[in-house]
Amino acid sequence: MKIQEIISIISGTIVEGEALSDREVDCAIASDLMSDVLTLHTDKEVLLITGLCNLQTIRTCEMSDIKTIIFVRGKKMTDEMRELANENEMVVISTNLSLYRTSGLLFGADVPGVY
């Protein structure tokens, strides 16, 4: 699914990587446990949905080759997070919805889970 479609479904906004928003994602994972995210091994384009909004989340995505992140509950990125996301060509989206609601809407729109 195209990132622009995802943004529409979750009433989100791009906070970093707008120029890259024509990408597509193949599947999604919702997690606040970055140790779980680090165990992913897939060739698919993964979307991470999380409420954990800190530099470690961006670093974890960098290590896991995840290029699209949704921060839920209106979480705000720091300048340092933005810079690192930009360096790694990531698209970061923010939504005011909960993790549960965001995941449910995307599941209902046929975005498959990683597992």
Accessible surface in RSA format (square Angstrom, percent):
REM  Atomic radii and reference values for relative SASA: ProtOr
REM  Chains: A
REM  Algorithm: Lee & Richards
REM  Probe-radius: 1.40
REM  Slices: 20
REM RES _ NUM      All-atoms   Total-Side   Main-Chain    Non-polar    All polar
REM                ABS   REL    ABS   REL    ABS   REL    ABS   REL    ABS   REL
RES MET A   1    56.48  29.2  27.67  18.3  28.80  68.6  38.01  32.3  18.47  24.5
RES LYS A   2    84.92  41.4  84.72  52.0   0.19   0.5  57.67  51.9  27.25  29.0
RES ILE A   3     0.00   0.0   0.00   0.0   0.00   0.0   0.00   0.0   0.00   0.0
RES GLN A   4    88.75  49.6  83.39  60.9   5.36  12.8  45.13  96.1  43.62  33.1
RES GLU A   5    86.80  49.8  82.04  62.1   4.76  11.3  38.62  74.7  48.18  39.3
RES ILE A   6     0.00   0.0   0.00   0.0   0.00   0.0   0.00   0.0   0.00   0.0
RES ILE A   7    21.86  12.4  21.35  15.9   0.52   1.3  21.35  15.4   0.52   1.4
RES SER A   8    87.25  73.7  61.66  82.3  25.60  59.0  33.63  71.6  53.62  75.1
RES ILE A   9    55.12  31.4  35.55  26.5  19.57  47.2  42.93  30.9  12.19  33.1
RES ILE A  10     0.09   0.1   0.00   0.0   0.09   0.2   0.09   0.1   0.00   0.0
RES SER A  11    92.77  78.4  65.51  87.4  27.26  62.8  40.32  85.9  52.45  73.5
RES GLY A  12     9.69  12.0   0.00   N/A   9.69  12.0   0.28   0.8   9.42  21.1
RES THR A  13    85.74  61.0  82.80  83.9   2.94   7.0  72.59  97.5  13.15  19.9
RES ILE A  14    31.05  17.7   6.70   5.0  24.35  58.7   6.70   4.8  24.35  66.1
RES VAL A  15    41.20  27.1  29.73  26.9  11.47  27.6  36.12  31.4   5.08  13.8
RES GLU A  16    26.80  15.4  21.79  16.5   5.01  11.9   5.06   9.8  21.74  17.8
RES GLY A  17    15.30  18.9   0.00   N/A  15.30  18.9  11.48  31.5   3.82   8.6
RES GLU A  18   120.65  69.3 112.65  85.2   8.00  19.0  45.00  87.0  75.65  61.8
RES ALA A  19    99.95  91.9  62.41  96.3  37.54  85.4  74.66 105.1  25.29  67.0
RES LEU A  20    52.36  29.2  52.12  37.3   0.24   0.6  52.36  36.8   0.00   0.0
RES SER A  21    12.41  10.5  12.21  16.3   0.20   0.5   0.00   0.0  12.41  17.4
RES ASP A  22   101.99  71.4  92.71  92.3   9.27  21.9  38.58  90.8  63.41  63.2
RES ARG A  23    58.40  24.5  49.86  25.4   8.54  20.3  34.12  46.6  24.28  14.7
RES GLU A  24    91.00  52.2  81.39  61.6   9.61  22.9  24.23  46.9  66.77  54.5
RES VAL A  25     4.16   2.7   1.38   1.2   2.78   6.7   1.38   1.2   2.78   7.5
RES ASP A  26    69.47  48.7  55.82  55.6  13.66  32.3  16.27  38.3  53.21  53.1
RES CYS A  27     1.18   0.9   1.18   1.3   0.00   0.0   0.72   1.8   0.47   0.5
RES ALA A  28    11.64  10.7   8.22  12.7   3.42   7.8   8.34  11.7   3.30   8.7
RES ILE A  29    22.15  12.6  16.77  12.5   5.38  13.0  22.15  15.9   0.00   0.0
RES ALA A  30    46.37  42.6  18.07  27.9  28.30  64.4  18.07  25.4  28.30  75.0
RES SER A  31    13.62  11.5   7.59  10.1   6.03  13.9  10.85  23.1   2.78   3.9
RES ASP A  32    61.45  43.0  49.34  49.1  12.12  28.7  24.26  57.1  37.20  37.1
RES LEU A  33   112.18  62.5 110.70  79.2   1.48   3.7 112.18  78.8   0.00   0.0
RES MET A  34    16.88   8.7  12.39   8.2   4.49  10.7  12.39  10.5   4.49   5.9
RES SER A  35    74.67  63.1  65.30  87.1   9.37  21.6  49.55 105.5  25.12  35.2
RES ASP A  36    67.11  47.0  66.13  65.8   0.98   2.3  13.16  31.0  53.95  53.8
RES VAL A  37     0.00   0.0   0.00   0.0   0.00   0.0   0.00   0.0   0.00   0.0
RES LEU A  38    72.17  40.2  55.55  39.7  16.61  41.8  55.71  39.1  16.46  44.3
RES THR A  39    83.81  59.6  70.46  71.4  13.35  31.8  65.43  87.9  18.39  27.8
RES LEU A  40    16.63   9.3   4.87   3.5  11.76  29.6   5.94   4.2  10.69  28.8
RES HIS A  41   169.25  92.5 130.37  90.6  38.87  99.4  95.60  98.5  73.65  85.7
RES THR A  42    58.21  41.4  20.95  21.2  37.27  88.8  22.56  30.3  35.66  53.9
RES ASP A  43   155.09 108.6 118.86 118.3  36.23  85.7  43.40 102.1 111.69 111.4
RES LYS A  44   118.45  57.8 107.74  66.1  10.70  25.5  58.87  53.0  59.57  63.5
RES GLU A  45    78.99  45.4  77.82  58.9   1.17   2.8  29.10  56.3  49.89  40.7
RES VAL A  46     6.86   4.5   4.20   3.8   2.66   6.4   4.20   3.6   2.66   7.2
RES LEU A  47     0.00   0.0   0.00   0.0   0.00   0.0   0.00   0.0   0.00   0.0
RES LEU A  48     0.00   0.0   0.00   0.0   0.00   0.0   0.00   0.0   0.00   0.0
RES ILE A  49     3.60   2.1   3.60   2.7   0.00   0.0   3.60   2.6   0.00   0.0
RES THR A  50     0.00   0.0   0.00   0.0   0.00   0.0   0.00   0.0   0.00   0.0
RES GLY A  51     3.42   4.2   0.00   N/A   3.42   4.2   0.88   2.4   2.55   5.7
RES LEU A  52    59.29  33.0  57.43  41.1   1.85   4.7  59.29  41.6   0.00   0.0
RES CYS A  53    28.45  21.5   3.38   3.8  25.07  58.9   3.38   8.6  25.07  27.0
RES ASN A  54    55.96  38.6  53.25  51.5   2.71   6.5  29.88  71.9  26.09  25.2
RES LEU A  55    50.08  27.9  46.82  33.5   3.26   8.2  46.82  32.9   3.26   8.8
RES GLN A  56    98.39  55.0  94.48  69.0   3.91   9.3  36.63  78.0  61.76  46.8
RES THR A  57     0.00   0.0   0.00   0.0   0.00   0.0   0.00   0.0   0.00   0.0
RES ILE A  58     0.00   0.0   0.00   0.0   0.00   0.0   0.00   0.0   0.00   0.0
RES ARG A  59   103.26  43.4 103.26  52.6   0.00   0.0  30.62  41.9  72.64  44.0
RES THR A  60     0.39   0.3   0.10   0.1   0.29   0.7   0.29   0.4   0.10   0.1
RES CYS A  61     0.24   0.2   0.00   0.0   0.24   0.6   0.00   0.0   0.24   0.3
RES GLU A  62    70.96  40.7  51.67  39.1  19.30  45.9  20.21  39.1  50.75  41.4
RES MET A  63   140.41  72.7 101.63  67.3  38.78  92.3  89.42  76.0  50.99  67.6
RES SER A  64    27.33  23.1   1.22   1.6  26.11  60.1   9.05  19.3  18.28  25.6
RES ASP A  65   103.07  72.2  91.42  91.0  11.65  27.6  31.34  73.7  71.73  71.5
RES ILE A  66     2.02   1.2   1.59   1.2   0.43   1.0   1.82   1.3   0.20   0.6
RES LYS A  67    55.26  27.0  54.65  33.5   0.61   1.5  28.35  25.5  26.91  28.7
RES THR A  68     3.11   2.2   3.11   3.2   0.00   0.0   0.00   0.0   3.11   4.7
RES ILE A  69     0.00   0.0   0.00   0.0   0.00   0.0   0.00   0.0   0.00   0.0
RES ILE A  70     0.00   0.0   0.00   0.0   0.00   0.0   0.00   0.0   0.00   0.0
RES PHE A  71     0.62   0.3   0.62   0.4   0.00   0.0   0.62   0.4   0.00   0.0
RES VAL A  72     0.00   0.0   0.00   0.0   0.00   0.0   0.00   0.0   0.00   0.0
RES ARG A  73   116.31  48.8  92.03  46.9  24.28  57.8  51.00  69.7  65.31  39.6
RES GLY A  74    15.52  19.1   0.00   N/A  15.52  19.1   6.03  16.5   9.49  21.2
RES LYS A  75    72.85  35.5  66.56  40.8   6.30  15.0  40.08  36.1  32.77  34.9
RES LYS A  76   166.62  81.3 146.70  90.0  19.92  47.4 105.28  94.8  61.34  65.3
RES MET A  77    23.11  12.0   1.45   1.0  21.66  51.6   1.56   1.3  21.55  28.6
RES THR A  78    78.55  55.9  71.65  72.6   6.90  16.4  75.31 101.2   3.24   4.9
RES ASP A  79   120.29  84.3 111.31 110.8   8.97  21.2  38.84  91.4  81.44  81.2
RES GLU A  80   110.14  63.2 102.97  77.9   7.17  17.1  39.26  75.9  70.88  57.9
RES MET A  81     2.27   1.2   2.27   1.5   0.00   0.0   0.93   0.8   1.34   1.8
RES ARG A  82    89.02  37.4  88.53  45.1   0.49   1.2  23.71  32.4  65.31  39.6
RES GLU A  83   111.73  64.1 104.72  79.2   7.01  16.7  35.18  68.1  76.55  62.5
RES LEU A  84    14.64   8.2  13.66   9.8   0.97   2.4  14.33  10.1   0.31   0.8
RES ALA A  85     0.00   0.0   0.00   0.0   0.00   0.0   0.00   0.0   0.00   0.0
RES ASN A  86    92.11  63.5  82.14  79.4   9.97  24.0  12.65  30.4  79.47  76.8
RES GLU A  87   117.42  67.4  82.77  62.6  34.65  82.5  44.56  86.2  72.85  59.5
RES ASN A  88    25.58  17.6  21.44  20.7   4.13  10.0   4.52  10.9  21.06  20.4
RES GLU A  89   101.73  58.4 100.43  76.0   1.30   3.1  21.32  41.2  80.42  65.7
RES MET A  90     0.97   0.5   0.44   0.3   0.53   1.3   0.44   0.4   0.53   0.7
RES VAL A  91     0.00   0.0   0.00   0.0   0.00   0.0   0.00   0.0   0.00   0.0
RES VAL A  92     0.00   0.0   0.00   0.0   0.00   0.0   0.00   0.0   0.00   0.0
RES ILE A  93     0.00   0.0   0.00   0.0   0.00   0.0   0.00   0.0   0.00   0.0
RES SER A  94    12.50  10.6  10.37  13.8   2.13   4.9   5.56  11.8   6.94   9.7
RES THR A  95     3.49   2.5   0.35   0.4   3.13   7.5   3.13   4.2   0.35   0.5
RES ASN A  96   130.20  89.8 107.63 104.0  22.56  54.3  31.69  76.3  98.51  95.2
RES LEU A  97    50.78  28.3  47.73  34.1   3.04   7.6  50.78  35.7   0.00   0.0
RES SER A  98    47.47  40.1  42.32  56.5   5.15  11.9  35.98  76.6  11.48  16.1
RES LEU A  99    42.55  23.7  42.10  30.1   0.45   1.1  42.10  29.6   0.45   1.2
RES TYR A 100   190.11  88.8 180.59 102.7   9.52  24.8 138.53 104.1  51.57  63.6
RES ARG A 101   131.34  55.1 129.53  66.0   1.82   4.3  32.40  44.3  98.95  60.0
RES THR A 102     0.00   0.0   0.00   0.0   0.00   0.0   0.00   0.0   0.00   0.0
RES SER A 103    33.13  28.0  28.94  38.6   4.19   9.6  29.06  61.9   4.07   5.7
RES GLY A 104    41.64  51.3   0.00   N/A  41.64  51.3  33.35  91.5   8.29  18.6
RES LEU A 105    48.47  27.0  42.12  30.1   6.35  16.0  44.67  31.4   3.80  10.2
RES LEU A 106     2.71   1.5   2.71   1.9   0.00   0.0   2.71   1.9   0.00   0.0
RES PHE A 107   156.59  78.3 150.13  93.0   6.47  16.8 150.84  91.4   5.76  16.5
RES GLY A 108    61.78  76.2   0.00   N/A  61.78  76.2  33.98  93.2  27.81  62.3
RES ALA A 109    30.69  28.2  12.23  18.9  18.46  42.0  23.51  33.1   7.18  19.0
RES ASP A 110   126.10  88.3 103.34 102.9  22.76  53.8  32.70  77.0  93.40  93.2
RES VAL A 111     9.25   6.1   1.70   1.5   7.55  18.2   3.95   3.4   5.30  14.4
RES PRO A 112    74.86  54.6  65.53  59.7   9.33  33.9  74.84  61.8   0.02   0.1
RES GLY A 113    43.29  53.4   0.00   N/A  43.29  53.4  23.51  64.5  19.79  44.3
RES VAL A 114    34.14  22.5   8.90   8.1  25.24  60.8  10.38   9.0  23.76  64.4
RES TYR A 115   195.40  91.2 130.59  74.3  64.80 168.6 151.34 113.7  44.06  54.3
END  Absolute sums over single chains surface
CHAIN  1 A     6112.2       4934.1       1178.1       3251.2       2860.9
END  Absolute sums over all chains
TOTAL          6112.2       4934.1       1178.1       3251.2       2860.9
